Amino acid sequence: MPKLKTRKAAAKRFRATGTGKIVRRKAFKSHLLEHKSSNKKRSLRQSTLVHERDELNVRLMLPYL
């Protein structure tokens, strides 16, 4: 079996938890922040889990995660 290549763009965006779930950052936190509330910006700092329907696609991009 040949080695599988990792999608480097995905490797920079996702990581695994101790239990094997995949963690991602939230969107909408890079610009246009003036009109967003402090509450909204604070909640966007937290990382969150990848949805179960998207998890297979991420695992295919990261075979050694």
QUIDACOR-V893054 format. One record per backbone hydrogen bond with DSSP energy under -1.0 kcal/mol. NH is the residue of the N-H (numbers start at 1). CO is the residue of the C=O. If there is no record, write none. Layout:
NH_CO / NH_CO
This chain:
7_61 / 11_7 / 12_8 / 14_10 / 15_23 / 17_21 / 20_17 / 23_15 / 24_48 / 41_37 / 42_38 / 43_39 / 44_40 / 48_24 / 50_22 / 54_51 / 55_51 / 58_54 / 59_55 / 60_56 / 61_57 / 62_58 / 65_62
